[in-house]
């Protein structure tokens, strides 16, 4: 079942953190970088849902990795623009590292 999938729950929790965090971005970045970050995080979550319902998961998990890498870049940009504190950035990196490991483990099951 989808909701038992650890990677789904981890990305879901990450999105719950992203949304209010982006709302505190400076206005100039909230509606550009912030919206892109929210959109990519939700696209990752949606791709996980789609993947879970496919018989051949390998290609779909690879698409999850694309969204995951874009989220990582957007988080780094947010830090470099000083929209995230060091503490927030460290939290995001830890969470993304764990998401990456879960995606990698999921992918290895199908190769």
N, C-alpha and C positions, 0 to 999 in steps of 0.2 A: 504494500500500500504506500502511496506517495508520502503521506504525512509521517511515516516511520523513517523516511530517508534522512539520514543525518545531514547530508549536504544541503538538502532543501531547508531544514530547520536552521542551519548555520547562516545561510544566505538570507533567509527570512529575518532572522534576528539582526543581521548586519544592516538590512534595509531599514528596519525599525530604528536603528541608530543613525543612519544616513539622513533620513528625512528631516528630523528636527535639527540636526547638525547643519545641514544646508540652509535651513531657515535663518540661521544666525550669520550666514555669509554677508559680506558687504553687498549692497544692492547691485553694484556694477558686476559682481560675479555670481550673485544668486540666480539671476535669470539667464546666465550663459553656462558657465562651468558647473554651477550647482544643478541646473536642470539636466545637463548632460550626465552628471554623476548619478542623479536619481534615476534617469531613464536607463542607463546601462545596468545599474543594480537591479532594477525591476525586470529588464530584459534577461539578465542572468537567471533570475528566479523563474521567469516564464519558460526559458529554455530548459531548465531542470525539469519543470512539469512536463513539457513536451517530450523530453528524452525518456522520462520514466514510463511513458505510454507506448514507446516504440519497441519493436522486437529487435531491430538492429540498432544498438545504442551508440556504437563507436563514433560514427560521424556526428551525431547529435551532441555527444560529450565534447567532441572537438570544438563544436560551436560554443559550448559553455565556456571553454577555455578562452575563446576570442573575447567574449563579454567580460570574463574575469580579468584578462590582461588590460582591457580598456579601463575597467574600474580601478585597477592598480595605478595606471598612468594618471587618471583623473585625481586620485587621492594624492599622488605625489605632486601634481600641479597645485592642488589646494594647499598643500604644505608650503610649497615654494612661493606661492602668493600670500603666504601668512594668513590664510583663512582658517587653518587648523592649528591648534596649539601643538606643542611637542607631545604632550600627553595624549591628545586626540589622535595624532598621527601614529604614535606608538601603538595605541589600541587598534586602529584600523589595520596597521601592518600585521599585528598578531592575528587578528581575525582573518585577514586575507590569506595569511600563510596557512592557517588551519583549513580554510576553504580550499586552497590549492592542493593541500595534501589529501583532503577528502575527494576532490575531483580526480586527482591522480589515482587514488585507490579504486575509485569507481571505474575509471578508464581501463585500468589493468585487468579488471575482471572480464573485459570483453575483447582483449587482444589475444 
